Amino acid sequence: MAEATLTERAKSFSTAYQWYALGVLFVVYVFNFIDRSVLALLAQSIKEDLRISDTSLGFLSGLAFALFYTALGVPIARLADRGNRRNIVVVCLSIWSAMTALCGLATSYTYLLLARIGVAIGEAGGSPPSHSMISDMFPQHRRATALGIYALGIPVGSMIGALAGGWINEALSWRAAFVWVGLPGLLLALIVRFTLKEPPRGVSEPARVDVGTPPPVGDVIRTLWQRKSFRWLSISAGFQALVGYGSGAWVPAMFERSHHLTSATIGKALFLLGFAGVAGTFAGGWYGDKLGRRDVRWYMWLPAITTAVAVPFSVYCYLASDPWHAFWMMTVPSILGAYWLAPVFSLTQGLVGLRMRAVAASVMLFILNLIGMGLGPWLVGVVSDALHAHTALGDDALRWSLVISQGFALLATFCCMRGAQTLKDDLARGLDHA
């Protein structure tokens, strides 16, 4: 009887509806990153208006955001496994959109900090329920494509955030930018609530799959810790994210200070560079699979090599005297710097059993976001303030802080190469637990 009911409910999800629902969730993810990334384009204006240091600004966009974002990610994921996922998306989308708009009313650093924490709380509940819904709407042989389309919300949202944030900031103000990018999310929340349906759980799985009961979170963490390759992989991913979030938060301000470009001009350039990030994300997955069929260690060798190659190009971008040469050269690290994403999450899934994979992904995200999102923007700000105070670099202190941050990219390369040494054995152990 239960199987019949499940089949009947599944019939209400036509192919057209599946792609519509995926499109709506993709737009939600785009808004997730618009609201998250717009701060980078407004950083210099906020610094001047509120008269705060780079350290305080880095804490605002990094550690303060990441602590709440990562701490709530796993509990919300567990809640999504038990409750109505669509409604969780609606509530979280409403929270982060409203709190983004409230950032525009900030009259002090404390007010803005509290509003950004509110954004982090809302955005923590964006991806886990969406991933779960998509996995139930699309069968296994189409699921990677569907999740790949959803993941494009990251570069697309960042591109739109850069373009909109820079233009509105210049035309109106940084406060208006927060309001204008935040309020449309409330309308999107209504669209999600009244046009999307909660998919039946497990309907897209073949009958032979035994979903079973997932093990406790502690068991998954212990299993991951026993895989030496995962230890190195997670540290490498954290360093990769540290460099990525650090540069993402401060590159716009660097171009304003060192090259005296307007936020609108910078936003347009970063919007175009976003296409390089899209290409790199796809290429990392495609080449990883292609080379991985020859030797699975390529899943770690490839990110290691591309990361190392990107470093000198990044250094040139930060130190170039001509901003347009810097933007053109930034295409290379924008592509190569995205290669690590797909291999990292693919390996995380392969290193554990079938019923451990959702929690394993959340553990990797926790490490990645805490180190990368939490420390990246903050450390760059701290070093920038130190160089400004103790050297004669002046406004160029920020560009040298970004150069110094590239040392973590080299550490990420080292960790990837070390992790590759035990990868074959660890993947075999993961299959044993399937």
For each residue, the residues with C-beta under 8 A, 3 or more apart:
1: 4 5
2: 5 6
3: 6 7
4: 1 7 8
5: 1 2 8 9
6: 2 3 9 10 200 202 203
7: 3 4 10 11 203
8: 4 5 11 12
9: 5 6 12 13 200 203
10: 6 7 13 200 203
11: 7 8
12: 8 9 17 197
13: 9 10 17 18 21 137 197 199 203
14: 17 18
15: 18 19
16: 19 20
17: 12 13 14 20 21 197
18: 13 14 15 21 22 137 138
19: 15 16 22 23
20: 16 17 23 24 195
21: 13 17 18 24 25 133 137 196 197 199
22: 18 19 25 26 134 137 138 146 149 150
23: 19 20 26 27
24: 20 21 27 28 191 192 195 196
25: 21 22 28 29 89 130 133 134 150 196
26: 22 23 29 30 149 150 152 153
27: 23 24 30 31 153 188
28: 24 25 31 32 89 93 126 130 153 188 192
29: 25 26 32 33 126 127 130 150 151 153 154 157
30: 26 27 33 34 153 156 157 160
31: 27 28 34 35 93 97 157 184 185 188
32: 28 29 35 36 96 123 126 127 153 157
33: 29 30 36 37 153 154 156 157 158 161
34: 30 31 37 38 157 158 160 161 164 181
35: 31 32 38 96 97 100 119 123 161 181 182 185
36: 32 33 39 65 119 123 157 161
37: 33 34 40 41 157 158 161 162 165 248
38: 34 35 41 42 100 161 162 164 165 177 178 181
39: 36 42 43 46 60 61 116 165 249
40: 37 43 61 161 162 165 248 249 250 251 252 253
41: 37 38 161 162 165 166 169 177 252 263 266 267 270
42: 38 39 45 46 165 169 174 177 178 263
43: 39 40 46 47 57 61 249 250 252 253
44: 47 48 252 253 256 257 263
45: 42 48 49 169 173 174 263
46: 39 42 43 49 50 52 57 112 174
47: 43 44 50 51 52 53 54 57 253
48: 44 45 51
49: 45 46 174
50: 46 47 106 108 109 112
51: 47 48
52: 46 47 56 57 109
53: 47 56 57 381 385
54: 47 57 58 380 381 382 384 385 388 398
55: 58 59 378 381 382 385
56: 52 53 59 60 109 381
57: 43 46 47 52 53 54 60 61 377 381
58: 54 55 61 62 63 249 250 377 378 379 380 381 382
59: 55 56 62 63 64 113 377 378 381
60: 39 56 57 64 65 109 112 113 116
61: 39 40 43 57 58 65 116 249 377
62: 58 59 65 66 245 249 373 374 375 376 377 378 379 381
63: 58 59 66 67 374 375 377 378
64: 59 60 67 68 113 116 117 120
65: 36 60 61 62 68 69 116 117 119 120 373 374
66: 62 63 69 70 120 369 370 372 373 374 375
67: 63 64 70 71 120 370 374
68: 64 65 71 72 117 120 121 124
69: 65 66 72 73 120 121 123 124 369 373
70: 66 67 73 124 365 366 369 370 373 374
71: 67 68 124
72: 68 69 75 76 120 121 124 125
73: 69 70 76 77 124 128 362 365 366 369
74: 77 78 217 359 362 363 366
75: 72 78 79
76: 72 73 79 80 88 92 124 125 128 129
77: 73 74 80 81 128 129 358 359 362
78: 74 75 81 82
79: 75 76 82 83 88
80: 76 77 83 85 88 125 128 129 132
81: 77 78 132 214 358
82: 78 79
83: 79 80 87 88
84: 87 88 198
85: 80 88 89 129 130 132 133 198
86: 89 90 129 133 192 193 196 197 198
87: 83 84 90 91 193 198
88: 76 79 80 83 84 85 91 92 125 129
89: 25 28 85 86 92 93 125 126 129 130 133 192
90: 86 87 93 94 189 192 193
91: 87 88 94 95 125
92: 76 88 89 95 96 122 123 124 125 126
93: 28 31 89 90 96 97 122 126 185 188 189 192
94: 90 91 97 98 122 185 186 189
95: 91 92 98 99 118 121 122 125
96: 32 35 92 93 99 100 118 119 121 122 123 126 185
97: 31 35 93 94 100 101 122 182 183 184 185 186 188 189
98: 94 95 101 102 118 122 182 185 186
99: 95 96 102 103 115 116 118 119 121 122 182
100: 35 38 96 97 103 104 115 119 178 181 182 185
101: 97 98 104 105 178 179 182 183
102: 98 99 105 106 115 118 178 182
103: 99 100 106 112 115 116 119 175 178 182
104: 100 101 174 175 176 177 178 179 182
105: 101 102 111 115 175 179
106: 50 102 103 109 111 112 115 175
107: 111
108: 50 111 112
109: 50 52 56 60 106 112 113
110: 113 114
111: 105 106 107 108 114 115
112: 46 50 60 103 106 108 109 115 116
113: 59 60 64 109 110 116 117
114: 110 111 117 118
115: 99 100 102 103 105 106 111 112 118 119
116: 39 60 61 64 65 99 103 112 113 119 120
117: 64 65 68 113 114 120 121
118: 95 96 98 99 102 114 115 121 122
119: 35 36 65 96 99 100 103 115 116 122 123
120: 64 65 66 67 68 69 72 116 117 123 124
121: 68 69 72 95 96 99 117 118 124
122: 92 93 94 95 96 97 98 99 118 119 125 126
123: 32 35 36 69 92 96 119 120 126
124: 68 69 70 71 72 73 76 92 120 121
125: 72 76 80 88 89 91 92 95 122 128 129
126: 28 29 32 89 92 93 96 122 123 129 130
127: 29 32 130 131
128: 73 76 77 80 125 131 132 362
129: 76 77 80 85 86 88 89 125 126 132 133
130: 25 28 29 85 89 126 127 133 134 150
131: 127 128 134 135 147 150
132: 80 81 85 128 129 135 136 358
133: 21 25 85 86 89 129 130 136 137 198 199
134: 22 25 130 131 137 138 143 146 147 150
135: 131 132 138 143 147 204
136: 132 133 199 200 201 202 203 204
137: 13 18 21 22 133 134 146 199 204
138: 18 22 134 135 142 143 145 146 204
139: 142 143 204 205 206
140: 143 204 205 206
141:
142: 138 139 145 146
143: 134 135 138 139 140 146 147 204
144: 147 148
145: 138 142 148 149
146: 22 134 137 138 142 143 149 150
147: 131 134 135 143 144 150 151
148: 144 145 151 152 282 285
149: 22 26 145 146 152
150: 22 25 26 29 130 131 134 146 147 153
151: 29 147 148 154 281
152: 26 148 149 155 156 278 281
153: 26 27 28 29 30 32 33 150 156 157
154: 29 33 151 157 158 277 281
155: 152 158 159 274 275 277 278 281 338
156: 30 33 152 153 159 160 274 278
157: 29 30 31 32 33 34 36 37 153 154 160 161
158: 33 34 37 154 155 161 162 248 270 274 277
159: 155 156 162 163 270 271 274 275
160: 30 34 156 157 163 164 271
161: 33 34 35 36 37 38 40 41 157 158 164 165 181
162: 37 38 40 41 158 159 165 166 252 266 267 270 271 274
163: 159 160 166 167 267 268 270 271
164: 34 38 160 161 167 168 177 180 181 267
165: 37 38 39 40 41 42 161 162 168 169 177 181 263 267
166: 41 162 163 169 170 252 262 263 264 265 266 267 268 270
167: 163 164 170 171 263 264 267
168: 164 165 171 172 173 176 177 180 181
169: 41 42 45 165 166 172 173 174 176 177 263 264
170: 166 167 262 263 264
171: 167 168 264
172: 168 169 176 177
173: 45 168 169 176 177
174: 42 45 46 49 104 169 177 178
175: 103 104 105 106 178 179
176: 104 168 169 172 173 179 180
177: 38 41 42 104 164 165 168 169 172 173 174 180 181
178: 38 42 100 101 102 103 104 174 175 181 182
179: 101 104 105 175 176 182 183
180: 164 168 176 177 183 184
181: 34 35 38 100 161 164 165 168 177 178 184
182: 35 97 98 99 100 101 102 103 104 178 179 185
183: 97 101 179 180 186 187
184: 31 97 180 181 187 188
185: 31 35 93 94 96 97 98 100 182 188 189
186: 94 97 98 183 189 190
187: 183 184 190 191
188: 27 28 31 93 97 184 185 191 192
189: 90 93 94 97 185 186 192 193
190: 186 187 193 194
191: 24 187 188 194 195
192: 24 28 86 89 90 93 188 189 195 196
193: 86 87 90 189 190 196
194: 190 191
195: 20 24 191 192
196: 21 24 25 86 192 193
197: 12 13 17 21 86
198: 84 85 86 87 133
199: 13 21 133 136 137 203
200: 6 9 10 136 203
201: 136
202: 6 136 205 209 211
203: 6 7 9 10 13 136 199 200
204: 135 136 137 138 139 140 143
205: 139 140 202 209 211
206: 139 140 209
207:
208:
209: 202 205 206 354
210:
211: 202 205 355
212: 355
213: 355
214: 81 355 356 358 359
215: 219 220 355 356
216: 219 220
217: 74 220 221 359
218: 221 222
219: 215 216 222 223 356
220: 215 216 217 223 224 352 356 359 360 363
221: 217 218 224 225 363
222: 218 219 225 226
223: 219 220 226 227 352 353 356 433
224: 220 221 227 230 234 351 352 360 363
225: 221 222 230 231
226: 222 223 429
227: 223 224 230 231 351 422 426 429 430
228: 231 232 419 421 422 426
229: 232 233 300 347 351 419 420 421 422 423 426 427
230: 224 225 227 233 234 347 348 351 419 426
231: 225 227 228 234 235 419
232: 228 229 235 236 415 416 418 419
233: 229 230 236 237 300 344 347 348 415 416 419
234: 224 230 231 237 238 363 364 367 368
235: 231 232 238 239 367 415
236: 232 233 239 240 300 303 304 340 344 411 412 413 415 416 419
237: 233 234 240 241 340 344 364 367 368 372 412
238: 234 235 241 242 367 368 370 371 372
239: 235 236 242 243 371 372 408 409 411 412 415
240: 236 237 243 244 303 307 337 340 344 372 409 412
241: 237 238 244 245 368 369 371 372 373 376
242: 238 239 245 246 371 372 375 376 379 405 408
243: 239 240 246 247 337 372 376 405 406 408 409 412
244: 240 241 247 248 337 372 376
245: 62 241 242 248 249 372 373 376 377
246: 242 243 249 250 376 377 379 380 402 405
247: 243 244 250 251 314 376 380 402 405
248: 37 40 158 244 245 251 377
249: 39 40 43 58 61 62 245 246 376 377 380
250: 40 43 58 246 247 253 254 377 380 381 384 398 401 402
251: 40 247 248 254 255 270 402
252: 40 41 43 44 162 166 255 256 263 266 267 270
253: 40 43 44 47 250 256 257 398
254: 250 251 257 258 259 318 398 399 402
255: 251 252 258 259 261 266 323 326
256: 44 252 253 259 260 261 262 263 266
257: 44 253 254 260 395 396 398 399
258: 254 255 395 396 398 399
259: 254 255 256 323 326
260: 256 257
261: 255 256 265 266 323
262: 166 170 256 265 266
263: 41 42 44 45 165 166 167 169 170 252 256 266 267
264: 166 167 169 170 171 267 268
265: 166 261 262 268 269
266: 41 162 166 252 255 256 261 262 263 269 270
267: 41 162 163 164 165 166 167 252 263 264 270 271
268: 163 166 264 265 271 272
269: 265 266 272 273 327
270: 41 158 159 162 163 166 251 252 266 267 273 274
271: 159 160 162 163 267 268 274
272: 268 269 275
273: 269 270 276 277 327 330 331 334
274: 155 156 158 159 162 270 271 277 278 334
275: 155 159 272 278 279
276: 273 279 280 330 331 334 335 338
277: 154 155 158 273 274 280 281 334 335 337 338
278: 152 155 156 274 275 281 282
279: 275 276 282 283 335 338
280: 276 277 283 284 334 335 336 337 338 339
281: 151 152 154 155 277 278 284 285 338 341 342
282: 148 278 279 285 286
283: 279 280 286 287 335 338 339
284: 280 281 287 288 302 303 306 338 339 340 341 342 343
285: 148 281 282 288 289 341 342 343 346
286: 282 283 289 290
287: 283 284 290 291 302 339
288: 284 285 291 292 298 299 302 339 342 343 346
289: 285 286 292 293
290: 286 287 293
291: 287 288 294 295 298 299 301 302
292: 288 289 295 296 298 299 343
293: 289 290
294: 291 298
295: 291 292 298
296: 292 299 423 424 427
297: 300 301 420 423 424
298: 288 291 292 294 295 301 302
299: 288 291 292 296 302 303 343 346 347 423
300: 229 233 236 297 303 304 343 347 416 417 419 420 423
301: 291 297 298 304 305 416 417 420
302: 284 287 288 291 298 299 305 306 339 343
303: 236 240 284 299 300 306 307 339 340 343 344 412 416
304: 236 300 301 307 308 412 413 414 416 417 420
305: 301 302 308 309 413
306: 284 302 303 309 310 336 337 339 340
307: 240 303 304 310 311 336 337 339 340 409 410 412 413 416
308: 304 305 311 409 410 413
309: 305 306 312 313 336
310: 306 307 313 314 332 333 336 337 409
311: 307 308 314 315 333 406 409 410
312: 309 315 316
313: 309 310 316 317 329 330 332 333 336
314: 247 310 311 317 318 330 333 337 402 406 409
315: 311 312 318 319 403 406
316: 312 313 319 320 326 329
317: 313 314 320 326 327 329 330 333
318: 254 314 315 326 399 400 402 403
319: 315 316 399 403
320: 316 317 323 325 326 329
321: 325
322: 325 326
323: 255 259 261 320 326 327
324: 327 328
325: 320 321 322 328 329
326: 255 259 316 317 318 320 322 323 329 330
327: 269 273 317 323 324 330
328: 324 325 331
329: 313 316 317 320 325 326 332
330: 273 276 313 314 317 326 327 333 334
331: 273 276 328 334 335
332: 310 313 329 335 336
333: 310 311 313 314 317 330 336 337
334: 273 274 276 277 280 330 331 337 338
335: 276 277 279 280 283 331 332 338 339
336: 280 306 307 309 310 313 332 333 339
337: 240 243 244 277 280 306 307 310 314 333 334 340
338: 155 276 277 279 280 281 283 284 334 335 341
339: 280 283 284 287 288 302 303 306 307 335 336 342 343
340: 236 237 240 284 303 306 307 337 343 344 412 416
341: 281 284 285 338 344 345
342: 281 284 285 288 339 345 346
343: 284 285 288 292 299 300 302 303 339 340 346 347
344: 233 236 237 240 303 340 341 347 348 364 368
345: 341 342 348 349 361 364
346: 285 288 299 342 343 349 350
347: 229 230 233 299 300 343 344 350 351 423 427
348: 230 233 344 345 351 352 357 360 361 364
349: 345 346 352 357 360 361
350: 346 347 427 430 431
351: 224 227 229 230 347 348 360 426 427 429 430
352: 220 223 224 348 349 356 357 360 430 433
353: 223 356 357 430 433 434
354: 209 357 434
355: 211 212 213 214 215
356: 214 215 219 220 223 352 353 359 360 433
357: 348 349 352 353 354 360 361
358: 77 81 132 214 361 362
359: 74 77 214 217 220 356 362 363
360: 220 224 348 349 351 352 356 357 363 364
361: 345 348 349 357 358 364 365
362: 73 74 77 128 358 359 365 366
363: 74 220 221 224 234 359 360 366 367
364: 234 237 344 345 348 360 361 367 368
365: 70 73 361 362 368 369
366: 70 73 74 362 363 369 370
367: 234 235 237 238 363 364 370 371
368: 234 237 238 241 344 364 365 371 372 373
369: 66 69 70 73 241 365 366 372 373 374
370: 66 67 70 238 366 367 373 374 375
371: 238 239 241 242 367 368 374 375 376
372: 66 237 238 239 240 241 242 243 244 245 368 369 375 376
373: 62 65 66 69 70 241 245 368 369 370 376 377
374: 62 63 65 66 67 70 369 370 371 378
375: 62 63 66 242 370 371 372 378 379
376: 62 241 242 243 244 245 246 247 249 371 372 373 379 380 405
377: 57 58 59 61 62 63 245 246 248 249 250 373 380 381
378: 55 58 59 62 63 374 375 381 382
379: 58 62 242 246 375 376 382 383 405
380: 54 58 246 247 249 250 376 377 383 384 398 401 402 405
381: 53 54 55 56 57 58 59 62 250 377 378 384 385 401
382: 54 55 58 378 379 385 386
383: 379 380 386 387 401 404 405
384: 54 250 380 381 387 388 397 398 401
385: 53 54 55 381 382 388 389 397
386: 382 383 389 390
387: 383 384 390 391 393 397 400 401
388: 54 384 385 391 393 394 397
389: 385 386
390: 386 387
391: 387 388 397
392:
393: 387 388 396 397 400
394: 388 397
395: 257 258 398
396: 257 258 393 399 400
397: 384 385 387 388 391 393 394 400 401
398: 54 250 253 254 257 258 380 384 395 401 402
399: 254 257 258 318 319 396 402 403
400: 318 387 393 396 397 403 404
401: 250 380 381 383 384 387 397 398 404 405
402: 246 247 250 251 254 314 318 380 398 399 405 406
403: 315 318 319 399 400 406
404: 383 400 401 407
405: 242 243 246 247 376 379 380 383 401 402 408 409
406: 243 311 314 315 402 403 409 410
407: 404 410 411
408: 239 242 243 405 411 412
409: 239 240 243 307 308 310 311 314 405 406 412 413
410: 307 308 311 406 407 413 414
411: 236 239 407 408 414 415
412: 236 237 239 240 243 303 304 307 340 408 409 415 416
413: 236 304 305 307 308 409 410 416 417
414: 304 410 411 417 418
415: 232 233 235 236 239 411 412 418 419
416: 232 233 236 300 301 303 304 307 340 412 413 419 420
417: 300 301 304 413 414 420 421
418: 232 414 415 421
419: 228 229 230 231 232 233 236 300 415 416 422 423
420: 229 297 300 301 304 416 417 423
421: 228 229 417 418
422: 227 228 229 419 425 426
423: 229 296 297 299 300 347 419 420 426 427
424: 296 297 427 428
425: 422 428 429
426: 227 228 229 230 351 422 423 429 430
427: 229 296 347 350 351 423 424 430 431
428: 424 425 431 432
429: 226 227 351 425 426 432 433
430: 227 350 351 352 353 426 427 433 434
431: 350 427 428 434
432: 428 429
433: 223 352 353 356 429 430
434: 353 354 430 431
